[in-house]
């Protein structure tokens, strides 16, 4: 992604310039993390369905926008498991870097900007909703993993 030198107030310009390939890359990384986490659910006797995942993404979106997450996780095994997945997701921005090319022509790896992270969460939520539409009430690992296609 090519960005102008960092200037105050350029966040809106950055959002407009978001590269879809960059969003796809980040969403794929988050999906991989989610799939690894979700693989454990069946062995614990837990069924995680798309509404559970949508709730988690909504809570992560609140967090990304600087608001405390409104989602309250139940105090049972499933709630504990879902809270762990939520924590896994909200920690992703510290593990993924954005690639930018500045005016000097050099490529830099920088922490994800909030606008990019929010766009990625929005795309992930849309993707889960699309899977839900095709497979009502059943968005387990197979559906999420099999949905890899260009956005």
C-alpha positions, 0 to 999 in steps of 0.5 A, a space after each residue: 500500500 502506498 501512503 503519503 508521509 504521515 500527516 496529522 488528520 490523514 486517517 480518513 485518507 488512509 481508510 480510503 486508500 486501504 488495499 483490499 489485498 492487505 485486508 484479505 491478508 489480515 483477515 486470512 491471518 485472523 481466520 487461521 488463528 480462529 480455526 486453530 482455536 476452534 479446533 479444540 471445541 469439539 473435543 470439549 463437547 462445545 458447538 460453536 455456531 456463527 451467531 457466537 462468532 458474530 458476537 465475538 467479532 462485534 465485541 472486538 469491533 467495540 474494542 477496536 473503536 475504543 469502547 469497552 466490549 458490551 458482550 458479557 460471556 456466560 460463566 460456563 465452559 462455552 462462555 469461557 471458551 468464547 472469551 478466550 477466542 475474543 481475547 485471541 482476536 483482540 490481540 491480533 493487531 499486535 501480531 500483524 504488521 501493515 506494509 507501507 511504501 513511503 514517499 522515499 520508496 522504501 517499504 516499512 512494516 508498521 503496526 496496523 492502523 485502527 482503520 485497517 483493523 476495523 475494516 478487517 473485522 468488518 470483512 471477517 464479520 461479513 464473511 461469517 454472515 455469508 457462510 451463515 446464509 449458506 449454512 444456517 446455524 452452523 459455522 464451524 471450522 470446516 465452513 470457515 476454513 473452506 471459505 477461502 476465496 478472493 474478496 
